[in-house]
Amino acid sequence: MVERINNEYYLNRSESIEYLTRAYDLKWCMTRWANGAIRITFEKTNGSRGNAKFEAYKCPKSKIVRLRKFDLDSYFLNI
């Protein structure tokens, strides 16, 4: 379930994949750990591929690591 803390949305890794493939029309998208952050590798529908590293957040009283929706939108709106 998407967490909303101080008017910001935080998505877990599977929610992030689902959100990115629908919102930014990606063919595929996957996540993996990379030195304390989460690396997202993706392919757009035009065939171009890319990857980016995002800071991982741990919400209070939860063991689930999440990505900030604002960070994802900031990156994917500019590619």
N, C-alpha and C positions, 0 to 999 in steps of 0.2 A: 504494500500500500504506500502510495506517495506521501511523504511527510512534509508538512508545512510548518516551518519554524520562522518566526519573525517576518512573515510575508515573503518567504523564499521557499521554493520547492526543492526537495531532495529526493532523488530517485535511486533505487537499488540498481544493481547491474542489469538484471533482466528487464526492468522497467525502462532503463536507459536505452537498451537495444530496441525495444518495441517502439519507444517514442521516436528515436532517430530514424528508424526505417520508414515510419509513417510520415513524420513531419518533414523530412528532408529527402524523401524519395530515393532511398538507398537500396541497392540490390541485396546487400548483406552487410552485417556489422557484427563485430565480436569484441570482447573485452578480455584483458588479462592483467595480472599484476606486473608492475615494472618499477622497482626501487621505491616502494612506499606510495606509489601513485597507480592510477589505472590507465592503461594504454588502450585506446579504441582504434581498431583497424577496420576500414570500410571500403566499399566499392559503390560508386555512384551509378545511376542507370546509363550514363554515357560511356561507362567503361573505365573511367579514371579512378585510381585507387589512392588512398592516403591513410595516414594514421596521426594520432595526436595523444598527448599525455595530459591527464587531468588530475587535479588534487582529489584525494579521497577524504570524505568526511565521515565521522562516526557520531551519530545522533545520541543525545543523552538517553540512558537506560536502554540501550540497544547494542547488540553485537554486530548488526548489519552495517556494512560500509556502503556509503551512498555518494552519488555525484550530484553536484549542484546544477539545477536546470539552467540557471543563468549562464554558467560557464559553458555548457553544451551549446546553448543558443548563440552565445557570443562567437564561438568558434565556427559553427556550421553556417551561420548567416554570412560569414566573411570568406568562405571558400568558393 
